Amino acid sequence: MNAINKGNRKVEISLKWDPSPAGQPPTDLDIVAATYLTSDPYGDPAYVVHFDSRSPDGTIYLNRDSKDGKGFGWDEVLTVELDRLDSRYARVMVGVVIQQRPAERTFVSVIKPALRIREGYTVLAEDDFGGVLGSTAATVAEFVREGSSTWEFHPGIHGFEDDPETFTAVMGRARQP
């Protein structure tokens, strides 16, 4: 990294999918984010942000939440203000979980899922979950603090076969150095 690189500052993670066919139970995907302390960057999350919560300091929040994929454009949108995140946090992991009620599902049964991660108008990553079709959840982004304030984005989709609660507890252990 050179001295003028500001790193990632404020990113937006967006998710969309098509609704289930008529007569089928709705498909509900959720974006989740977990923060990890500098003292234990691969341990338990300090806190998890999901559809009914936001970070204690307001730096990670959902702008949009869908329970069925019937919205226009992006169905779920999560904003992470890395430049405002307290220095005690070293990592932020972002994932996508498929709710398993009323029907059990993996990504193979989600119609046209799409992911976009961007900062401002710059697209950092896009994916369709084609590499994790048998998974019920996936990590989609890792942000790591480099030095005292610069954040670096590590892309990559990593599948899990856990229920949503278990996934949020273990998602940060996926990418250890």
Disulfide bonds with the S-S distance in Angstrom:
none
